[in-house]
Amino acid sequence: MKQGKEKDGLPEKIVVATHRKARHLYEILEAYEAGLSLTGPEVKSLRSGRASLDGCFGRAEAGELFLLNFYIPPYRHSSEASDPRRTRKILMHRLEIERLSRRIEAQGLTLVPLEVYFRRGWAKVCLALARGKRGPDRREDIKKRVLAREARKSFKGRYRG
């Protein structure tokens, strides 16, 4: 991913982990940026780029959002012992949390993290409001990709400008 420059000379976004299967397993409806509540050793471990979003999801409980099953390996130079898959709090505005939790409960949607990154030194997560795909939906996506690939092949080399 191309990373642009911000005003202060720092990269706009340093991607740490991506959930590659998310777009395959879910139909993404909306995306949100949120902060993560982490401990010091977790931040250092994240900066080393060894995190995994596989099997990770968000949940709304008591007016707060939480990220469950997000794997951050223990920082090797830390004496503090912590659970690598502990539940972490998602930091968003109260109104956004209320709107998301209503949609999750009413429409049966899922909160899926797409990527974790650092923006201006702060750990952020890109969350998506998503609907799970069933078998036929996945097959339709595969058909569309195959047709697009065949169309590109048929035009390849014909038009030279």
C-alpha positions in Angstrom: 0.0 0.0 0.0 1.3 3.4 -0.9 1.8 5.6 2.1 1.5 9.4 1.7 3.2 12.1 3.8 1.4 14.3 6.3 2.4 17.8 7.3 4.7 16.9 10.1 6.8 14.5 7.9 5.4 11.3 9.4 3.8 8.7 7.2 0.1 9.1 7.0 -0.6 5.5 7.9 1.7 2.6 8.9 -0.3 -0.7 8.4 0.5 -3.3 11.0 -2.0 -6.1 10.3 -4.7 -6.8 7.7 -7.6 -9.2 7.7 -7.2 -10.6 4.3 -10.2 -13.0 4.4 -12.7 -10.3 5.5 -13.7 -9.1 2.0 -14.0 -12.8 1.0 -16.2 -13.9 3.9 -18.2 -10.7 4.4 -20.1 -8.1 2.3 -18.7 -4.8 3.6 -21.4 -2.1 4.1 -19.6 0.7 5.9 -16.1 1.3 7.3 -15.1 3.3 10.4 -11.8 4.4 12.0 -11.5 3.9 15.7 -8.8 4.0 18.4 -7.6 1.0 20.4 -7.0 0.9 24.1 -3.6 -1.0 24.5 -0.9 -1.4 27.2 2.7 -0.3 26.6 4.1 -3.7 25.8 1.3 -4.4 23.4 2.1 -1.2 21.5 5.7 -2.1 21.3 4.8 -5.6 20.0 2.4 -4.1 17.4 5.2 -1.8 16.2 7.3 -4.9 15.4 4.4 -5.9 13.1 3.6 -9.3 14.5 -0.2 -9.2 15.0 -3.0 -11.2 13.5 -6.7 -10.3 12.9 -7.8 -13.8 11.8 -10.9 -14.8 13.7 -11.2 -11.3 15.2 -14.5 -9.5 15.6 -16.2 -6.6 17.4 -19.0 -6.7 20.0 -21.2 -4.1 21.6 -21.7 -4.5 25.3 -23.2 -2.0 27.8 -22.7 1.0 25.6 -19.1 0.2 24.7 -17.4 -1.6 21.8 -14.8 -4.4 22.3 -12.5 -6.2 20.0 -12.4 -9.9 20.7 -9.8 -12.5 19.7 -7.2 -10.0 18.3 -3.8 -11.6 18.6 -0.9 -9.5 19.7 2.1 -11.6 20.7 3.8 -10.8 24.0 6.6 -8.3 23.8 9.8 -10.3 24.4 11.6 -7.6 26.4 8.7 -7.1 28.8 8.4 -8.6 32.3 4.7 -8.0 32.3 2.7 -11.2 31.4 -0.5 -10.6 29.5 -2.9 -12.7 27.5 -2.2 -12.3 23.7 -5.9 -12.6 22.8 -7.4 -10.5 25.6 -10.5 -8.4 24.9 -9.5 -4.8 24.0 -11.7 -1.7 24.1 -12.5 0.2 20.9 -12.4 4.0 21.3 -15.1 5.9 19.4 -17.5 8.7 20.1 -20.6 7.8 22.1 -23.1 8.6 19.3 -21.2 6.4 16.8 -21.1 3.5 19.3 -24.9 3.8 19.9 -25.6 4.0 16.1 -23.4 0.9 15.5 -24.8 -1.1 18.3 -28.4 -0.4 17.1 -27.5 -1.6 13.6 -25.7 -4.7 14.8 -28.6 -5.8 17.0 -31.5 -4.8 14.6 -30.1 -5.9 11.3 -28.0 -8.9 12.4 -24.8 -7.3 11.1 -21.2 -8.1 12.3 -18.4 -5.7 13.2 -15.3 -6.9 11.5 -11.8 -5.3 11.7 -10.2 -4.8 8.3 -6.8 -3.5 9.3 -4.8 -2.2 12.3 -2.4 0.7 11.7 -0.6 3.6 13.3 -1.7 7.1 12.4 0.4 9.9 13.9 1.7 7.5 16.5 -1.7 6.3 17.7 -2.9 2.7 17.2 -6.1 2.7 15.1 -8.3 0.0 13.7 -10.4 0.2 10.6 -13.8 -1.5 11.5 -16.4 -2.5 9.0 -20.1 -3.1 9.4 -20.5 -6.3 7.4 -23.0 -9.0 6.5 -21.8 -12.6 6.2 -21.7 -14.1 2.8 -23.2 -17.5 2.2 -22.0 -20.1 -0.4 -24.0 -18.8 -3.4 -22.8 -15.2 -2.7 -19.2 -16.4 -2.8 -19.8 -18.3 -6.0 -21.2 -15.2 -7.7 -18.1 -13.2 -6.7 -15.9 -15.9 -8.2 -17.9 -15.8 -11.4 -17.6 -12.0 -11.7 -13.8 -12.2 -11.1 -13.5 -15.0 -13.8 -15.5 -13.0 -16.3 -13.5 -9.8 -15.7 -10.2 -11.7 -16.1 -11.4 -13.3 -19.4 -12.5 -9.8 -20.7 -9.1 -8.4 -19.8 -7.4 -11.3 -21.6 -9.5 -10.9 -24.7 -8.6 -7.2 -25.0 -4.9 -7.7 -24.1 -2.6 -6.6 -26.9 -5.4 -5.6 -29.3 -5.4 -1.9 -28.7 -2.1 0.0 -28.7 -2.4 3.7 -28.3 
